Amino acid sequence: MLKLDGITIQFGGLTALKDVSFSMGADQVVGLVGPNGAGKTTLFNAISGLVRPTAGSVSFDGIDISRQPLHMRARIGIGRTFQIPQPMHELTVRENLIVAQRFGNGKVDHARIDEILAFMDLTAKAESDAATSLALQELKRLEVAKALATEPKLLLLDEVLAGLETSGKRYFTAKLEDMHKKFGIGILIIEHDIETVSTLCHRVVVLNFGKVIADGTLTLRGVSKPVSLEVTFKPEGDGATLDVAGTLQRLDFGVGTGDYADTSVIGGEVKVTAHLQLAAK
């Protein structure tokens, strides 16, 4: 469905993305992870049409869409959300979906809007002012609902879980799993919560300094006292599995401190340190 071939984006003398290539199908949920400033949102902008690549191509369903504008990409099935929810002010929740649906396919299907409202648990808020009446989690639900209203084949989710408490993150993880199965939508998600990524995603692509440094699977299971484990994230094959019982706190790529640190690539493999908080026995 989606194929990126050698995507490079430069802003003056700054290279935000360099030779990024990977592909995914409608049957996949793919996580896009990496440190802040790695180029994840810039890549979303290139896929959705907000930014035109300096070099390389974006293909969707076998068609090169590199020069198509944003609204044409929405019409062929690429939907997205933004890190900060952007409700349309002075419109109700329902009207936000109507505008999004018209933008996506040029017509309004009220039955479909009711279905999306129910699916995202927004029916009770349908006639409320979207900008002033919704809590954070409801705003994020609306952001996803608007993207669904454009009838996407591929949904780009940019840190949709950011700022949510554990219960909210688990709600969205389950909802996204249901969405993928119910609507048959491919999902590419930027996320820093690795517990969510390991639960939700079939595959993980790692960006660092604008380059893809790993593309593969990562299974983390696990938890009894704090522990750090170094695993090898393989670009192909089954990836790394931690066969312990616990709750993942974060991953560090390479050696360093913070949520993400510099990545070391050794023989085509990425060394990852997994920090798990284990439950007391």
DOPA-303153 format. One record per residue (C-alpha): x negated, y negated, z negated; residue in one letter. Coordinates in Angstrom, 1 decimal. Each point is the difference from the previous one (the first is absolute). Layout:
BEGIN
X,Y,Z,A .
...
END
This chain:
BEGIN
0.0,0.0,0.0,M .
-2.6,-2.6,-1.1,L .
-3.5,0.0,1.4,K .
-2.7,-2.6,-0.9,L .
-3.0,0.0,2.2,D .
-3.1,-2.1,-0.9,G .
1.9,-2.8,-1.7,I .
-2.3,-3.0,-0.7,T .
1.3,-3.3,-1.3,I .
-2.3,-3.0,-0.5,Q .
0.9,-3.4,-1.6,F .
-2.8,-2.3,1.2,G .
-3.2,1.6,-1.3,G .
1.9,2.3,-2.4,L .
0.7,3.6,1.2,T .
3.0,1.2,-1.9,A .
0.4,3.3,1.8,L .
-2.6,1.9,1.9,K .
0.7,2.9,2.4,D .
2.9,1.4,-2.0,V .
1.5,3.1,1.6,S .
2.5,2.5,-1.2,F .
3.4,1.3,0.9,S .
3.1,1.3,-1.7,M .
3.4,1.6,0.8,G .
3.6,-0.5,-1.1,A .
-0.3,3.0,-2.2,D .
-2.7,-1.5,-2.2,Q .
-0.3,-2.2,-3.0,V .
-3.5,-1.5,0.1,V .
-1.6,-2.0,-2.8,G .
-2.4,-2.9,0.9,L .
-2.3,-0.7,-2.9,V .
-3.1,-2.0,-0.8,G .
-1.2,-3.0,-2.0,P .
1.5,-3.4,0.2,N .
-1.3,-1.8,3.1,G .
-0.6,3.3,1.9,A .
2.3,-1.0,2.8,G .
3.1,2.0,-0.8,K .
2.6,-2.8,0.4,T .
-1.9,-1.3,3.1,T .
0.4,3.4,1.5,L .
3.8,-0.1,-0.7,F .
0.1,-3.4,1.7,N .
-1.7,1.4,3.1,A .
2.5,2.9,0.1,I .
3.1,-2.1,-0.5,S .
-1.1,-2.8,2.3,G .
-0.8,-2.9,-2.3,L .
-3.7,0.1,1.1,V .
-1.4,1.0,3.3,R .
-3.1,2.2,0.0,P .
-3.3,-1.5,1.2,T .
-0.7,3.4,1.5,A .
1.6,3.5,0.1,G .
3.6,1.1,0.6,S .
3.2,0.8,-1.9,V .
2.2,2.7,1.6,S .
3.5,1.0,-1.1,F .
1.8,3.0,1.5,D .
-2.7,0.1,2.7,G .
0.4,-3.6,1.1,I .
-2.7,-2.7,-0.5,D .
1.7,-2.7,-2.1,I .
-3.2,-2.0,-0.8,S .
1.4,-3.1,1.8,R .
3.6,0.3,-1.0,Q .
1.4,-2.6,-2.4,P .
1.4,0.8,-3.4,L .
3.7,0.1,0.9,H .
-0.7,2.4,2.9,M .
-1.8,2.4,-2.3,R .
2.9,-0.2,-2.5,A .
2.4,0.9,2.9,R .
-2.1,3.1,0.9,I .
0.0,1.3,-3.6,G .
-2.8,-1.6,-2.1,I .
1.3,-1.4,-3.3,G .
-2.0,-1.5,-2.9,R .
0.2,-1.5,-3.5,T .
-2.2,-2.6,-1.6,F .
-1.9,0.0,-3.3,Q .
2.1,-2.8,-1.3,I .
3.8,0.5,0.6,P .
1.3,-2.6,2.4,Q .
3.8,-0.2,-0.3,P .
1.8,-2.4,2.3,M .
1.2,-2.8,-2.2,H .
3.6,-1.0,-0.3,E .
1.1,3.3,1.5,L .
1.5,2.9,-1.9,T .
-1.7,3.4,-0.1,V .
2.4,1.3,2.7,R .
-0.7,-3.0,2.2,E .
-3.7,0.6,-0.3,N .
0.5,3.5,1.4,L .
2.3,-1.4,2.8,I .
-2.7,-2.4,1.1,V .
-2.7,2.7,-0.2,A .
2.2,2.5,2.0,Q .
0.7,-2.6,2.7,R .
-3.7,-0.8,0.2,F .
-0.8,3.7,0.3,G .
2.5,1.2,2.6,N .
2.1,-3.0,1.1,G .
3.3,1.2,-1.5,K .
1.7,0.4,-3.4,V .
1.3,3.4,-1.3,D .
1.8,-0.7,-3.2,H .
0.4,3.7,-0.8,A .
-3.8,0.4,0.3,R .
-0.6,-2.9,-2.3,I .
2.3,1.5,-2.6,D .
-1.9,3.2,0.3,E .
-3.3,-1.8,-0.6,I .
1.4,-2.0,-2.9,L .
1.2,3.3,-1.7,A .
-3.3,1.7,0.7,F .
-2.1,-2.8,-1.6,M .
2.5,-0.3,-2.9,D .
0.9,-3.5,1.0,L .
3.8,0.3,0.6,T .
0.9,-1.7,-3.3,A .
-2.3,-3.0,1.0,K .
1.2,-0.1,3.7,A .
1.8,-3.4,-0.4,E .
-2.6,-1.5,-2.4,S .
-2.4,-2.8,1.0,D .
-3.1,1.9,1.1,A .
-2.5,-2.7,-1.2,A .
1.5,-0.8,-3.5,T .
1.9,3.0,-1.2,S .
-2.4,2.9,0.3,L .
-2.7,1.4,-2.4,A .
-3.4,0.9,1.3,L .
0.8,3.7,0.6,Q .
3.3,-1.0,1.8,E .
-2.0,-2.5,2.2,L .
-2.3,2.8,1.0,K .
2.9,2.2,0.8,R .
1.4,-2.8,2.1,L .
-3.3,-0.3,1.8,E .
0.1,3.7,0.9,V .
3.7,-0.2,0.9,A .
-0.7,-2.9,2.5,K .
-2.7,2.1,1.6,A .
2.4,3.0,0.2,L .
2.6,-2.2,1.6,A .
-2.3,-0.6,3.0,T .
0.4,3.8,0.7,E .
-3.8,0.8,-0.1,P .
-1.7,3.2,1.2,K .
-3.0,-1.1,-1.9,L .
0.1,-2.0,-3.3,L .
-3.0,-2.0,-1.2,L .
0.2,-0.4,-3.8,L .
-2.4,-2.6,-1.5,D .
-0.4,0.6,-3.7,E .
3.7,0.5,-0.6,V .
-0.7,1.3,-3.5,L .
-2.2,-2.9,-1.1,A .
1.2,-1.6,-3.3,G .
2.3,2.8,-0.9,L .
0.0,2.0,-3.3,E .
-0.5,3.8,0.0,T .
3.8,0.7,0.3,S .
0.3,-2.4,2.9,G .
-3.0,1.6,1.8,K .
1.5,3.5,-0.5,R .
3.4,-1.3,1.3,Y .
-1.6,-1.3,3.2,F .
-2.2,3.1,0.5,T .
3.1,2.2,-0.1,A .
2.0,-2.4,2.2,K .
-2.8,-0.1,2.6,L .
-0.1,3.8,0.1,E .
3.7,0.1,0.5,D .
-0.2,-2.7,2.7,M .
-2.6,1.9,2.0,H .
2.1,3.2,-0.1,K .
3.5,-1.6,0.4,K .
-0.8,-2.5,2.8,F .
-3.0,1.8,1.6,G .
-2.2,-3.1,-0.3,I .
-3.8,0.1,0.1,G .
-1.4,-2.1,-2.8,I .
-3.4,-1.7,-0.2,L .
-0.4,-1.4,-3.6,I .
-2.6,-2.3,-1.5,I .
-0.2,0.9,-3.7,E .
-2.5,-0.3,-2.9,H .
2.0,2.4,-2.3,D .
-1.8,3.2,0.8,I .
2.4,2.2,-2.0,E .
2.7,-1.2,2.5,T .
-2.3,0.5,3.0,V .
-0.9,3.6,-1.1,S .
3.7,0.8,-0.6,T .
1.5,-1.6,3.1,L .
-2.6,0.1,2.8,C .
-0.8,2.9,2.3,H .
-3.2,-1.7,1.0,R .
-2.2,-2.9,-1.2,V .
-2.1,-2.5,2.1,V .
-2.6,-1.9,-1.9,V .
-1.1,-3.5,1.2,L .
-3.0,-1.8,-1.3,N .
-1.6,-3.2,1.4,F .
2.4,0.3,3.0,G .
-1.1,3.5,0.9,K .
1.6,3.4,-0.3,V .
-2.3,2.0,-2.3,I .
2.2,3.0,-0.6,A .
3.1,1.6,1.4,D .
1.3,3.2,-1.6,G .
2.1,1.5,-2.7,T .
-0.4,-0.5,-3.8,L .
1.8,2.1,-2.6,T .
-0.3,-1.0,-3.6,L .
1.6,2.0,-2.7,R .
-0.2,-0.4,-3.5,G .
-0.8,-0.9,-4.2,V .
-1.7,0.3,-4.6,S .
-2.5,-2.8,-0.5,K .
-1.6,-2.7,2.1,P .
-2.2,1.5,2.7,V .
-1.7,-1.1,3.2,S .
-0.6,2.5,2.8,L .
-1.9,-0.5,3.2,E .
1.5,1.6,3.1,V .
-0.7,-0.1,3.7,T .
2.6,-1.5,2.3,F .
-0.5,1.9,3.2,K .
1.0,-1.7,3.3,P .
1.5,3.3,1.2,E .
1.3,3.1,-1.7,G .
1.8,0.3,-3.2,D .
-1.8,-2.8,-1.8,G .
-0.7,0.1,-3.7,A .
2.1,1.6,-2.6,T .
-0.4,-0.5,-3.8,L .
1.6,3.0,-1.6,D .
0.6,-1.6,-3.4,V .
3.2,-1.2,-1.7,A .
0.2,-3.8,-0.5,G .
1.0,-3.5,1.0,T .
-2.2,-1.8,2.5,L .
-1.1,-3.5,-1.0,Q .
-2.1,-1.1,2.9,R .
-2.5,1.1,2.6,L .
-3.4,-1.6,0.5,D .
-1.6,0.3,3.4,F .
-3.7,0.4,-0.4,G .
-1.9,-1.4,-3.0,V .
1.2,-3.1,-1.9,G .
2.7,-1.5,-2.2,T .
3.5,-1.2,0.5,G .
2.9,1.7,1.8,D .
-2.2,0.3,3.2,Y .
-3.7,-0.2,0.4,A .
-2.5,0.2,2.9,D .
0.5,3.2,1.9,T .
-2.9,2.4,0.8,S .
0.4,2.1,3.1,V .
-2.2,3.1,-0.2,I .
-0.1,2.3,3.0,G .
3.4,-1.0,1.2,G .
1.6,0.4,-3.5,E .
1.0,-2.5,-2.5,V .
-0.8,0.4,-3.7,K .
3.0,-0.9,-2.2,V .
0.1,-0.2,-3.7,T .
3.5,0.8,-1.4,A .
0.8,-1.4,-3.5,H .
2.7,1.9,-1.7,L .
1.7,-0.7,-3.4,Q .
0.6,3.4,-1.5,L .
2.8,0.7,-2.5,A .
-1.1,0.9,-3.5,A .
0.6,3.6,-1.0,K .
END
